[in-house]
Amino acid sequence: MSIAVEQSDTADRGSRRSGGREARRALRAAPLAEDIRPVRPGLSGGSYKPLAQNDLERIHEAVLTVLETIGFANAIPSCIAALTRVGATYGADGRIRFPRGLVLDTIRTAARNFTLHGQDSRHDMTVQGTRVHYGTAGAAVHLVDVEKREYRESLLQDIYDAARIVDGLDNIHFFQRPMVPRDIPDPLEMDLNTLYACVMGTSKHVGTSFTVCENVAPALEMLYAIAGGEENFRARPFVSNSNCFVVPPMKFAEDACGVLEACVAGGIPILLLSAGQAGATAPAAIAGAVVQAVAEVLAGLVYVNALKPGHPAIFGTWPFVSDLRTGAMSGGSAEQALLTAACAQMAQFYDLPGGSAAGMADSKLPDIQSGYEKGITNVMAGLSGLNLIYESAGMHASLLGFCLESLIIDNDMLGHCLRCVRGIEVSDAALSIDTIADVCLKGPGHYLGNEQTLRLMQTEYFYPAIGDRFSPKEWNERGRPDILSRAIEEKKKILATRFPRHVPKAIDDRLRQRFGETIRLPRSAMGG
């Protein structure tokens, strides 16, 4: 055989191998039906339980004691009226206390097993049991510029960009505002523009906050218009209010309580958010931090149900961790992972829809530290069966910085977490006795081309979108890319091409006419 022929034959074989490999990759990349994907929203967790049953009952008794004997300070008059009307007591010391019967009755009759809707029904989330959903959240004041390795103030455009990136990421199931638009100082304009950027950027469920109760009415006007009317929004509320109604330890927050009341009246689901910091505004003992967080959120649950029985409210126990050497927050710590998992168990103890935080890396950049902090805290939250895992993607510097590239990297990481949540199927078919017999007794002695392997390769196995699984040779041939460079490239591609159009232009035109220059996001930034 001539050298030329031999080289040609070798090239053909290499091409066939490469073509076959690329074809297999293309097959794996093809979209699957929702019900057969290896990971998907709402998988059931609950296999990890840091608290024993006796621990849960002791925490519950401590919570009832705290609510009955210590109670809450700083309630606004409308809060006092609502709570005392249903049986709470207002003492001479200015504190509202909650008899245990009132608390237990509220737990028994509170809303559960409800749906948090998306503008697109494909993104609806049924919040019940141990069904797990991952999403964003936070109020970061900086955007992480990974190419310059620096932090800059976050802008309204960054919120819209984050929303439209999340809109196309399968493993981030909802979008709660992750940053504050530092270019809009006016509180009303900040609240309205934040909401507008979120709901225009994604058709997934959105969470947002309001500074004062007066800002809720124009926001509701905007939401009702997008929904096609107030009745439609109330039937399918696609926005929830993240409400820090409590200032730990055990004090009501005046402005947030006003917002809570306005949102309940307007039909917006409430995330009852207690965010004490262990060792600072909550006990340093992990069990004590759980007790305080649960007590604070149950007080909020009584409050919501006193205003409107059965209104959808999320049991949002979010105790954070301090580095006790410095007092600084440590969102990526092992203790944070334990706290979040314990709070998930308490939500399940009460059969209430639970939401808490994980993935809050202390690391300033999407690096190795960020990976292990996010991976550990997020997988433990998922394995514990937490319904809504907030701040799971994109966050850095213990909530001070947010990174668009990290959304893309973390989407892969959350896919791994969800695959762990799904667990292992043990059935007659999965035990594979016939398959083992066929390969060992009749077949080639390996499973590479086996019918079971081909059938399960897409439905049983998760494949990362940008994570590196190349051989060293392939990696070298592709220019030795790292995950951050691939995320930068993917981010730029998304931001250049993805401009969601789920809100019709005619409705957007009416919103811009109604709110005028209040809406700061230019049409040019939205692809039109």
Protein Blocks (a to p, Z undefined) as FASTA:
>chain_A
ZZklmmmmmmmmmmmmmmmmmmmmmmmmpccdfklcfbdehiaehkbcfbafklmmmmmm
mmmmmmmmnopghiafklmmmmmmnopacdfkopacddfklmmmmmmmmcehiacddfbl
klpccdehjbccdddedjdfbdcdfklopaddddfklmmmmmmmmmmmmklmbdcdfbdc
fklmblklmmmmmmmmmmmmpccdcddddfblklmmmmmmmmmmmnopaklmmmmccbdc
dddfbccehiacfklmmmmmmmmmnopacdddddddehilgcfblklmmmmmmmmmmmmm
mmmmmmoghiacddddfbdcddfknopacfkbmklmmmmmmmmmmmmmnopacdddehia
fbfbdcfklmmmmmmmmmmmmmnopabaghkgopahhhpaccfklmmmmmmmmmmmmmmm
nopaddfklnommmmmmmmmmmnopaklgmklmmmmmmmpccdfkbccbdfklmmmnopa
afklmmmmmmmmmmmmmccfkbcfklmmmmmmmnmmmlmbdfklnoZZ
